[in-house]
């Protein structure tokens, strides 16, 4: 009886934690992306910018995994606000990124928002 009760509690908690995700994700593999409906209206223009600019060099899957896990998928390094800022500077310096300072700032703010929402 105790095992059944424990199993029921575990299933309930697992289901609850998945249903409580703030930023939802759509698709799998190369098609993985954040669900635009789960992103705050104030960050939608930044999200549109991210889906246009960031996919020039890599899929959105890389960004989604980094936000969800807190680790950069290629290097395994921590992906936090400090790392987001460092990646922003790195992208600004890349000649083929075609991104300027205001765009980088928008994207850094968006990813910081996504990191905070993922913690909830």
Protein Blocks (a to p, Z undefined) as FASTA:
>chain_A
ZZmmmmmmmmmmmmmmmmmpmbdcedehjlgccdfklpcfklmmmmmmmmmmmmmmmcfk
lmmmmmmnopafklopacdfklmmmmmmmmmmpmklopafklmmmmmmmmmmmmmmmmZZ
